[in-house]
Amino acid sequence: MQQENKTESGKNWHDKYYMMLLLIPLLLLAFSLVYLYNFYQVNDKNIMYKDVSLTGGTAVTIYEKINIDDLESSLSDKLEEMNIREVYDLVTKEQKAVIIETKTKGNEAKQILEEYLGYELVAGENSDFEFTGSTLSENFYKQLLISILFAFVFMAIVVFILFRTIVPSSAVILSAFADIVMTLALVNILGMKMSSAGIVA
C-alpha cells in the first residue's frame, strides 16, 4: 500500500496533466489550418510560396563574390519576383557563389545581370543557367501533390493493418497530418519559398 501511494505521488507533471497538454498541439493545428485557408484565399489558390522550380522561371548561379544588398536594390525592379541566395564555404564561411531566381526569361535575365556586373556571363565558366517553363512546372507541381496524397493514403492503410484498432491508428495518422500542416504554416509565416525538393522531403 505504501509503495502504491509513493508511485501515485511520484507521477511526473506531464503524466498528471496529459489531457490538458493535448490542447497545445490541437490549438496549433487549428491555427495552422485557419492560417493556410486564409493564405490559400489571398495567394491565387496556392498553399505555399513556390520557387522557380514550381512556378517556372530562370535560376542563375554566379561564381563570384557579389554584394547581394546592392544587387537586390539595383535589380529588384528589373527582374520579376527576384530571389537571391548566397552559397558559402562550410569551413571558411567565404562566399563562393550567388543564386538568383526570377520569373524573367533566360536571355533577358542574362542581359540585365551582365549590364549590372559589367562583364559577360559564360555558362560553365563563371555562371550556370537553368530555365523551367511555367507549364512544365505547374504540371510537375500537380503530380507532386498527387504523389504525396497517394503516399499518405498508403501510409494510413499500413498503419491500420499494423494496429488493427481505430483509436491508435487515427492518432498516428493525425500526428503525421499535423506535422505536415504545422510545418507548412511555419514555412509560410517565415516567408520561405518551397522547391520541388522541399515538397518531397
Beta strands, then each sheet from edge to edge (+ up, - down):
strand 1: 57-62
strand 2: 83-88
strand 3: 95-102
strand 4: 127-132
sheet 1: 2+ 3- 1+ 4-
end
